[in-house]
Amino acid sequence: MLSRSRVLLAALWGGLLLAVATVAAPSAFDALERAQAGLVVAKLFEKEAAISLAAAMLLMLMERRMARDGGGPALSANFFLPASALFCTVAGYYALQPMMAAAKAGQGAWSFMALHSVSLGFYGLKTLLVLALAWRVSKN
């Protein structure tokens, strides 16, 4: 039961990340004025970050439980993939969003576009990590 839940959660999380990046965010910019689309996408990424925190923590806990019950290694790739995705969420959203808001107001050492690029890199890496996790856990 726990193994199936882990596969489902990893797959849903990966699907969410892909849907946000390839469908939802671009569609907002296609349908709305730039300022309105920015507000919609900001809210979208806020919700995605909260979901990512919860999914990463749940998957890490599931992996620890399965390792404990099955006698496997406590720290495996299946643990480090969601842990790394958790790091990408914290760094890419929670650390950079205040800096991006300051850059929009003309404050800070980095430009908004530079910070946006770093944030995009963290999001892309997180997506790859989660998809790799979904692939790994589905093989078992």
N, C-alpha and C positions, 0 to 999 in steps of 0.2 A: 504494500500500500504506500509506504513512504517513498519507495523507488519510483513508482508511477507518478506520485505527486511532484516529485523532484523534476521528472522529465516534463510534465505538463507545465509547471511553473517556469522552468527555464525556456521552454518553447514560447509560452505566452509573453514572457518578458522580452525575448528576442524579437518577436513579432511586433510588440508595442514600439520598441526602439526603431525598427525599420519603418513602421507605419508613420510614426511622427516625422522621421527624417525624409521619407520619400513621398508621402502623400499629404499629411496634415499641414506641415509648415509651408511647403511650396504652394499649396492650394490657398492658404490664407493670403500670401503675397500676390497670387493671381487674381483673387476676388476682391480684395480690399485695398484701400489707399495704404501707402507705405507705413504711416504712423499707426493706423488702426491695426494693420497686419502685425506690426511689431508688438503691440499690446496683446493681441490674441496669442501670438507665438510665445511671448514671455509667460503668459498664464499656462499655456500648454506645457512648456518646459518645466515650470514650477511643479505641476502635477506629475509629470514624468519623473522628476527627481525624487519626489516623495515616494512614488511607487517603486523606483529603483532602490531606494534605501531599504524599504520593506522586503522586496524580493531578494536582495542580496543577503540581508540578515537571515531570512527564512532558509535560503539555500545553504548558507554556511552552517546554520544549526542542523539542518537535515543531514548534511554531509558528516558533521561531527557525530550525530546520533547513529548514522549508518556505519561509520567507522568503529564506533564503540561497540555496537551490537554485533558487527561482523568480524571484529578483530583485525580490521585493516589499519593502515597507517592513519594517524590522527590528522596529519597535514599532507594532503595530496593535491594534485592538480585540480581536482573537483572542488577543493576548498579554496585554493588560491585564485581560481578564475572569478568566482563571485566576490572574493575579497578585493581583487584588483579592480573589478567593476565598481565596487563600493568606493574605493579610493578615487576612481575617475569621476564618480558622481559628486563626491565631496569637493574635490579640487576643481572640477570643471563647472560645477553649478554653484555650490554654496560659497566657495572661495572667490570665484571670478565674478559672480553677479554684482556684488557690491562695488567691485573695482570697475565694472562696466558702467554701472550707474554713475559713478564718480567721473569716469571718462566722458560720458555724455554731457555732464555738467561742466566740462572743461577743467576738471581737477585730475590729479594723478600724473604719474610719469609716462604711462602707456596710453596709446590712442585706443579708441573704441574698437577699431578694426583689428588691431593687433591682439587685443584681449578676446575679441570674437573668434579670431583664428585659433587661438590657444584653446578656447572653449570647444570649438568645433573639433579640434584634434582629440580632446578628451572624450567627446561624445562618440566619435568614430572608433576610437580604441575600445571604449566601453561596449559598443555594439559588437565589435569583433570578438571581444572576450566572452560576451553572453552567448553569441552564436556558437563559438567553440565549445562552451559549456553544454549548450543544448545538444550539440552533435555528440560530445563525449558521453553524456549520460543516457542518450537514446540508444547507444550501441550496446549497453549492458543488458 
